[in-house]
């Protein structure tokens, strides 16, 4: 009975994420209650709110000890890590370094600057997720796109197409290595997937699909992109090399100890001290955005932990082909890392089924905000550029269908 109630609350939370646009409209129509409607319209708040409802439900339907025991059994390392890595990756020294790398790479292409930079941001930056983790790559790419393209006033079609390709490419961009993408991390040790295995089975396919997606959107919107006047960076305050090196070392340290919250929390606090000591070389730290994303993911951890009873048996009885496409569908309504983790608990999965599960999970990672852990970070950074500061869930889903199909071709048909 408790599990059925938890599944119903999970379904309500998913429906809620698709209703944020409607709630924004209610905020404008009912100004007397605008505050509560705006709160409920924040996608990052949705799962946190329904997670609290779940805890209260477990306390009343079961007992207080049952509720607290379940809450304390959850692992909140990933939400904490993504909060820390988002804030550090968005700091001015790291962002300036990313801008330099993107600009230098784009100059190698026979394209106009805005077109070349747009292409590089959507292709190469997501692939960096295999080395600096997907949340850090998402943060950098979203900030670059916001400051250089969304701020210039993109058409609605290009806005949605861009965030869709970003979500899809980030989801597959972390599969070149076995330690960067959350859905791969969940199974790599259990199934003994090393760097050679990932490059052989996932890496080159992911790089190819990301290239096709980035090239496709760049070519399709080349006229609009060519007309964008990029901001001049001549007045940018130069960051001392030593300070940039410290920021980079702290980012690498946080990534290296991603599974050890005591260590990366200490490194993050040290970063806060450095940022406070040199405010003249720092942008506004995205603490609010990072906390909202952490709250979202923590809620997903709490709600998703009660779905094992129906997800795991469902995965166990699927053939490799059905498992691949089923994982794409299931990923759209639950975090792909949770999906692969449940799959790793199923005994007797063949190598083909294991590949299908992870490949399907990363393929569907761009269809919704909740499909891949880094997506809320990109959503939080870019939503201010959309009308009414809201990104429609249906708009993301429809825009992501074609780039997702490209990934299907790469992972399943090549």
ABEGO torsion letter per residue (X at the ends): XAAAAAAAAAAAAAAAAAAAAAAAAAAAABAAAAAAAAAAABAAAAAAAAAAAAAAAAAAABBAAAAAAAAAABBAAAAAAAAAAAAAAABAAAAAAAAAAAAAAAAABBBBAAAAAAAAAAAAAAAAAAAAEAAAAAAAAAAAAAAAAAAAGBBAAAAAAAAAAAAAAAAAAAAABAAABAAAAAAAAAAGBBAAAAAAAAAAAAAAAAAAAAAAAAAAAAAAAAABBBBBAAABBBBBAAAAAAAAAAAAAAAAAAABAAAAAAAAAAAAAAAAABAAABBBBBAAAAAAAAAAAAAAAAAAAAAAAAAAAAAAABBAAAAAAAAAAAAAABBAAAAAAAAAABBGBBAAAAAAAAAAAAAAAAABAAABAAAAAAAAAAAAABBGGBBBAAAAAAAAAAAAAAAAAAAAAX
